[in-house]
């Protein structure tokens, strides 16, 4: 079982009406493709790191901090997200953060995690690549040796900063390009179209890195098209608003562009008012390559297993649909064909054994 989760906002969990056993869903071999490591900073670890690093927090207790996890939109979340990241100071801090996430992911059946990190959040505070990359790499190696979980790092650029700053960050990371699998684009979406980051994504492509981008969470479907055309995005992170453009939907389906959707995040940030209204199932039924992920699980009340379970309940997913979501996640990784096939074989064996 995954570590106990919380529901920080007024949204209550869906009633337990799915016919699929929760243990089956959690143990199902799967990949997680949309998870910000800084967003897995649980209040308990946040307080521990603040104490370790002698950092004062504007909260009296863990409960006080947790009560602040009630958001009205993406920006209200980002404000507290960046404040929380300030406690991350040393190599050990970043190693502890990554280790805690990978332990939870493994408990949720994750065979492959492709994890976002935000270097600008740290370099702006004077924390260099040599600090956070060393911590991440150590934890990743230890987790793979202990559990077999495979992890890739995706370096994201903050879109509320400029394209020029993203280029500078890309060059600053030059010594670490061999330790990442790709680049992404995140942070405040509205008013920050993807075209501003075309140069840095072109540099990433030249360096042999994969490309993903947040688009269509709060921003319009045009941002999704822009991410595909201007950035060469190979996966779209979120993509909720793609449904507003039938031509875009057809394009995404035909090109088999994965959507890394995050249902509980969309609920907590008021992208949807009720999980039962989420368009994930409609998109899946139209042939899009939809996947389920956790986004910022410490803030949104659930890791990837929780997202699967609550989405299955809310949308009344069938076993075949849940398995398809897991299969989509595995085929959408940036891992090599041999690894993908090994995980798909594990998925098939697991389903057959539980038929």
C-alpha positions as CSV (number, residue, x, y, z in Angstrom):
1,X,0.0,0.0,0.0
2,X,1.1,3.5,-0.6
3,X,1.6,5.9,2.3
4,X,-1.7,7.3,3.6
5,X,-2.8,10.3,1.6
6,X,-4.8,13.3,2.6
7,X,-7.5,15.4,0.9
8,X,-6.4,18.9,1.6
9,X,-9.3,20.8,0.1
10,X,-13.0,20.8,0.5
11,X,-13.3,18.2,-2.3
12,X,-14.3,14.9,-0.8
13,X,-13.3,11.5,-2.2
14,X,-15.7,9.8,-4.5
15,X,-17.8,7.1,-3.0
16,X,-16.2,3.6,-3.2
17,X,-18.4,2.3,-6.0
18,X,-15.9,0.9,-8.5
19,X,-16.2,-2.9,-9.1
20,X,-12.4,-3.1,-9.4
21,X,-10.4,-4.2,-6.4
22,X,-8.3,-1.4,-5.0
23,X,-5.4,-3.8,-4.4
24,X,-5.4,-4.8,-8.1
25,X,-5.3,-1.2,-9.2
26,X,-2.4,-0.2,-6.9
27,X,-0.4,-3.3,-7.8
28,X,-0.9,-3.0,-11.5
29,X,2.5,-2.5,-13.2
30,X,2.5,1.1,-14.5
31,X,4.6,4.1,-15.2
32,X,4.4,7.6,-13.9
33,X,5.1,10.3,-16.4
34,X,4.0,13.6,-14.8
35,X,5.2,14.2,-11.3
36,X,7.2,17.2,-10.0
37,X,9.6,16.1,-7.4
38,X,9.4,19.3,-5.5
39,X,5.6,18.7,-5.4
40,X,6.2,15.5,-3.4
41,X,7.5,17.4,-0.4
42,X,5.2,16.2,2.3
43,X,4.5,18.5,5.3
44,X,6.3,16.2,7.7
45,X,9.5,16.2,5.5
46,X,9.2,19.9,4.9
47,X,9.2,20.6,8.6
48,X,12.0,18.2,9.2
49,X,14.2,19.9,6.5
50,X,13.3,23.3,7.8
51,X,14.5,22.3,11.3
52,X,17.6,20.6,9.8
53,X,18.5,23.8,7.9
54,X,17.4,26.3,10.6
55,X,14.7,27.8,8.3
56,X,11.8,29.6,9.9
57,X,8.3,28.7,8.5
58,X,5.2,30.8,8.6
59,X,3.3,27.8,10.0
60,X,3.0,26.7,13.7
61,X,2.6,23.0,12.9
62,X,2.3,20.3,10.3
63,X,-1.5,20.6,10.7
64,X,-1.4,24.3,10.2
65,X,0.6,23.9,7.0
66,X,-1.7,21.1,5.7
67,X,-4.7,23.3,6.2
68,X,-3.1,25.8,3.8
69,X,-3.4,23.3,1.0
70,X,-6.7,24.6,-0.3
71,X,-6.3,26.1,-3.7
72,X,-8.5,28.1,-6.0
73,X,-6.4,27.9,-9.1
74,X,-2.9,27.0,-10.4
75,X,-1.3,30.3,-9.1
76,X,-2.6,29.9,-5.6
77,X,-0.9,26.5,-5.5
78,X,2.4,27.7,-7.0
79,X,2.7,30.4,-4.3
80,X,2.9,27.8,-1.6
81,X,4.8,25.3,-3.7
82,X,7.8,27.7,-4.2
83,X,7.7,28.6,-0.5
84,X,7.9,25.0,0.4
85,X,10.9,24.4,-1.9
86,X,12.9,26.9,0.0
87,X,13.7,24.3,2.7
88,X,15.6,22.2,0.1
89,X,19.2,23.2,0.7
90,X,21.7,20.3,0.7
91,X,22.5,17.2,-1.3
92,X,21.0,15.1,1.5
93,X,17.8,17.1,1.3
94,X,17.3,16.4,-2.4
95,X,18.2,12.8,-1.9
96,X,15.7,12.4,1.0
97,X,13.0,14.0,-1.2
98,X,13.6,11.7,-4.2
99,X,13.9,8.6,-2.0
100,X,10.6,9.3,-0.3
101,X,8.8,9.7,-3.6
102,X,10.4,6.6,-5.2
103,X,9.5,4.5,-2.1
104,X,5.8,5.5,-2.5
105,X,5.9,5.0,-6.3
106,X,7.2,1.5,-6.0
107,X,4.4,0.7,-3.5
108,X,2.0,1.8,-6.2
109,X,3.3,-0.6,-8.8
110,X,5.4,2.0,-10.7
111,X,8.1,0.3,-12.8
112,X,9.3,3.5,-14.4
113,X,9.1,7.1,-13.1
114,X,10.0,10.0,-15.4
115,X,10.3,12.8,-12.9
116,X,10.2,16.5,-13.4
117,X,12.5,18.9,-11.5
118,X,12.7,22.7,-11.6
119,X,16.3,23.8,-11.6
120,X,15.5,27.5,-11.7
121,X,13.5,27.2,-8.4
122,X,16.9,26.2,-6.8
123,X,19.5,28.1,-8.8
124,X,17.6,31.4,-8.1
125,X,18.2,30.6,-4.4
126,X,21.9,29.9,-4.9
127,X,21.5,26.1,-4.9
128,X,23.6,24.8,-7.8
129,X,23.2,21.8,-10.1
130,X,26.1,20.1,-8.3
131,X,23.9,20.0,-5.1
132,X,20.5,18.8,-6.4
133,X,21.7,16.6,-9.2
134,X,24.0,14.8,-6.8
135,X,21.2,14.2,-4.3
136,X,18.7,13.0,-7.0
137,X,21.3,10.7,-8.6
138,X,22.2,9.1,-5.3
139,X,18.6,8.4,-4.4
140,X,17.7,7.1,-7.9
141,X,20.6,4.6,-7.8
142,X,19.8,3.4,-4.3
143,X,16.1,3.0,-5.2
144,X,16.9,1.0,-8.4
145,X,19.2,-1.3,-6.5
146,X,16.7,-1.8,-3.7
147,X,13.5,-2.2,-5.6
148,X,14.3,-2.3,-9.4
149,X,12.3,0.9,-10.1
150,X,13.7,2.7,-13.2
151,X,13.8,6.5,-13.1
152,X,14.5,9.2,-15.6
153,X,14.9,13.0,-14.9
154,X,13.2,15.7,-17.0
155,X,14.5,19.2,-16.5
156,X,11.6,21.7,-16.7
157,X,11.8,25.4,-17.5
158,X,9.6,27.9,-15.6
159,X,7.4,29.6,-18.1
160,X,6.8,32.6,-15.9
161,X,10.4,33.4,-16.6
162,X,11.8,34.3,-20.0
163,X,12.9,32.1,-22.9
164,X,16.3,33.7,-22.6
165,X,16.5,32.6,-19.0
166,X,15.6,29.0,-20.0
167,X,18.4,29.0,-22.6
168,X,20.8,30.2,-19.9
169,X,19.6,27.4,-17.6
170,X,20.0,24.8,-20.4
171,X,23.7,25.8,-20.9
172,X,24.2,25.9,-17.1
173,X,23.1,22.3,-17.0
174,X,25.6,21.2,-19.8
175,X,27.7,19.0,-17.5
176,X,24.5,17.2,-16.5
177,X,22.8,16.6,-19.8
178,X,23.9,13.0,-19.7
179,X,21.9,12.6,-16.4
180,X,18.6,13.8,-17.8
181,X,16.4,12.2,-20.4
182,X,14.5,15.3,-21.6
183,X,13.2,18.8,-21.0
184,X,9.8,20.2,-20.1
185,X,7.9,23.4,-19.6
186,X,5.8,24.1,-16.4
187,X,4.7,26.8,-14.0
188,X,2.0,29.5,-14.7
189,X,0.4,28.7,-18.0
190,X,-2.1,31.4,-18.7
191,X,-0.4,34.3,-20.5
192,X,2.8,32.4,-21.1
193,X,2.4,30.6,-24.5
194,X,4.9,27.9,-25.5
195,X,6.3,29.7,-28.5
196,X,8.6,31.8,-26.2
197,X,10.6,28.7,-25.5
198,X,11.2,27.5,-29.0
199,X,14.9,28.2,-28.9
200,X,15.6,26.2,-25.8
201,X,13.6,23.2,-27.0
202,X,15.5,23.3,-30.3
203,X,18.7,23.2,-28.4
204,X,17.4,20.2,-26.4
205,X,16.5,18.4,-29.6
206,X,20.0,19.0,-31.0
207,X,21.4,17.6,-27.7
208,X,19.4,14.4,-28.2
209,X,16.9,15.1,-25.3
210,X,13.2,14.3,-25.4
211,X,10.7,17.1,-25.2
212,X,7.4,17.4,-23.2
213,X,5.4,20.5,-22.2
214,X,2.5,21.4,-19.9
215,X,-0.3,22.7,-22.1
216,X,-4.1,22.9,-21.9
217,X,-4.4,22.7,-18.2
218,X,-5.7,26.2,-17.7
219,X,-4.4,27.6,-21.0
220,X,-6.4,27.3,-24.3
221,X,-6.1,24.4,-26.7
222,X,-3.9,26.7,-28.9
223,X,-1.2,26.2,-26.3
224,X,-1.3,22.5,-27.0
225,X,-0.9,23.1,-30.7
226,X,1.9,25.5,-30.0
227,X,3.7,23.0,-27.8
228,X,3.5,20.5,-30.7
229,X,4.5,22.9,-33.5
230,X,6.9,25.3,-31.8
231,X,8.5,23.0,-29.2
232,X,8.2,19.6,-30.9
233,X,6.6,18.2,-27.7
234,X,6.4,14.4,-27.8
235,X,4.0,14.3,-24.8
236,X,1.5,16.8,-23.6
237,X,1.3,17.2,-19.9
238,X,-2.4,17.7,-18.9
239,X,-4.1,18.4,-22.2
240,X,-7.5,18.7,-20.5
241,X,-8.7,21.5,-22.8
242,X,-7.8,19.6,-26.0
243,X,-11.5,18.5,-26.1
244,X,-12.5,22.1,-27.1
245,X,-10.8,21.6,-30.5
246,X,-12.0,18.7,-32.6
247,X,-9.3,19.0,-35.1
248,X,-6.7,19.0,-32.4
249,X,-8.3,15.9,-30.9
250,X,-8.0,14.1,-34.2
251,X,-4.4,15.2,-34.5
252,X,-3.5,13.9,-31.0
253,X,-5.2,10.6,-31.7
254,X,-3.7,10.1,-35.1
255,X,-0.2,10.9,-34.0
256,X,-0.6,8.9,-30.7
257,X,0.7,11.9,-28.7
258,X,0.3,10.8,-25.0
259,X,-1.6,13.0,-22.6
260,X,-0.2,12.8,-19.1
261,X,-3.3,13.7,-17.2
262,X,-3.5,14.3,-13.4
263,X,-7.1,13.9,-12.2
264,X,-6.7,14.8,-8.5
265,X,-4.6,17.8,-9.4
266,X,-7.3,19.0,-11.8
267,X,-9.9,18.6,-9.0
268,X,-7.8,20.4,-6.4
269,X,-7.0,23.3,-8.7
270,X,-10.6,23.7,-9.8
271,X,-9.9,22.7,-13.4
272,X,-12.9,20.4,-12.9
273,X,-15.5,20.8,-10.1
274,X,-16.2,17.1,-9.7
275,X,-14.0,14.2,-10.6
276,X,-17.0,12.5,-12.2
277,X,-17.0,15.4,-14.7
278,X,-13.4,14.8,-15.8
279,X,-12.9,14.2,-19.5
280,X,-10.3,11.5,-19.2
281,X,-12.7,8.7,-20.1
282,X,-14.2,10.5,-23.0
283,X,-10.7,11.1,-24.4
284,X,-9.7,7.5,-23.8
285,X,-12.8,6.3,-25.7
286,X,-11.9,8.6,-28.6
287,X,-8.6,6.8,-29.0
288,X,-6.3,9.2,-27.4
289,X,-3.3,7.9,-25.5
290,X,-4.3,8.9,-22.0
291,X,-2.3,8.2,-18.9
292,X,-2.9,8.8,-15.2
293,X,-0.3,10.6,-13.0
294,X,-0.1,12.5,-9.7
295,X,1.4,15.9,-10.6
296,X,2.2,17.3,-7.1
297,X,1.0,14.5,-4.8
298,X,1.9,16.0,-1.5
299,X,-0.3,19.0,-2.2
300,X,-3.2,17.3,-4.1
301,X,-4.1,14.5,-1.8
302,X,-2.8,11.5,-3.6
303,X,0.1,9.6,-5.3
304,X,-0.4,7.8,-8.5
305,X,-2.2,4.8,-7.0
306,X,-4.7,7.2,-5.4
307,X,-5.3,8.9,-8.7
308,X,-6.0,5.6,-10.4
309,X,-8.3,4.4,-7.6
310,X,-10.4,7.6,-7.2
311,X,-10.6,8.1,-11.0
312,X,-11.8,4.5,-11.5
313,X,-14.4,5.1,-8.8
314,X,-15.6,8.5,-10.1
315,X,-15.7,7.5,-13.8
316,X,-16.8,3.9,-13.2
317,X,-13.9,2.6,-15.3
318,X,-13.9,-1.0,-16.3
319,X,-11.0,-3.3,-15.6
320,X,-10.1,-3.2,-19.2
321,X,-10.0,0.6,-19.2
322,X,-7.8,0.7,-16.1
323,X,-5.4,-1.8,-17.7
324,X,-5.4,0.2,-20.9
325,X,-4.4,3.3,-18.9
326,X,-1.5,1.4,-17.3
327,X,-0.5,0.0,-20.7
328,X,-0.5,3.5,-22.2
329,X,1.7,4.7,-19.4
330,X,4.3,2.0,-20.1
331,X,4.3,2.5,-23.9
332,X,4.6,6.3,-23.5
333,X,7.9,6.2,-21.5
334,X,11.1,7.4,-23.0
335,X,12.8,4.1,-21.9
336,X,14.2,1.8,-24.5
337,X,12.1,-0.9,-26.3
338,X,13.6,-3.8,-24.3
339,X,12.6,-2.2,-21.0
340,X,9.2,-1.2,-22.3
341,X,8.6,-4.8,-23.4
342,X,9.7,-6.2,-20.1
343,X,7.3,-4.0,-18.2
344,X,4.5,-4.8,-20.7
345,X,5.1,-8.5,-20.2
346,X,4.9,-8.0,-16.4
347,X,1.6,-6.2,-16.9
348,X,0.2,-9.0,-19.1
349,X,1.3,-11.6,-16.6
350,X,-0.2,-9.7,-13.7
351,X,-3.5,-9.3,-15.4
352,X,-3.6,-13.0,-16.4
353,X,-2.8,-14.0,-12.9
354,X,-5.6,-11.9,-11.5
355,X,-8.2,-12.7,-14.2
